[in-house]
Amino acid sequence: MSNNAPGFVGKPVKIVVVEDEPHIAEVIRLYLEHAGYEPLIMNRGNGVMEAIKSDEPNLVLLDVMLPDISGFELCSQIRQLPGAKGMTPVIFLTAKGESIDKLRGFNLGVDDYVVKPFDPNELVARIKAVLRRTMLQNTAPAPAPAAMAETKPKTLHIRNLRIDLEQYKVTLDGVRVDLTPKEIELLHFLATSPSRVYTREDLLGYVWQFDFSGGTRTVDAHVKNLRKKLGSHDGWTIQTLWGIGYSFEVKRDD
């Protein structure tokens, strides 16, 4: 077994797996190790924050229903960590499939949501997809779809907003804004085509690039997070077209 998963040359890819059902945890461990990842299995939420601070995992696979703490609460604690640790990708793993729980998770900044029972191969594929989106600095960025590669510049500078998709970095007036990788991708995609209206289904297809279980409410949750984190600005805005979708609007100079 290789110690380096695809795309992460030179260092092991660590994944914290928080799952209290021993059989499921063992299946996940076997599939992750076969895929070249280095899993750290934990059956309780206690100790997860310490593991993130000390081991600096590349991703956390988090069961929502844990014996000692809610996965929602644990995800919220992760997102409150300073710097890169607070941006650690999180995938929820749960037996609860109600849309209200999914929306709550995405509002917390969850990167994906997998519902039990699941196909272990699909789980690994989703982990790979999230990791590709979160390769930073020491790893190559995820390749853009061929049809979009020529038309989507990696770096955008619009008024006081700068979006750098090479480093997954967004700044406002020169100050970095802490956004999740998926929020950055969504903002970048909208901003590269000012005034163009995209439906929620369009954005799921272009930005998520596969049949995403979160549904169209996922897009709404990510737009809500972007507006909250970026605030309002005179020169540009993310516009809602009720019943249709979203567009990135830039105010013209008089």
ABEGO torsion letter per residue (X at the ends): XBABBBGBBGBBBBBBBBBABAAAAAAAAAAAAAAGBBBBBBABABGAAAAAAAAGBABBBBBABBAABBAAAAAAAAAABBEAAAABBBBBBBABABAAAAAAAAAAGBABBBBOBBBAAAAAAAAAAAAAAABBGABBBBBBBAAAAAABBABBBBEABBBBAAAGBBBBGGBBBBBBAAAAAAAAAAAABBGBBBBAAAAAAAAAGBBBAAEAAAAAAAAAAAAAAAEBBAABBBBBBBGAEBBBBBBBBX
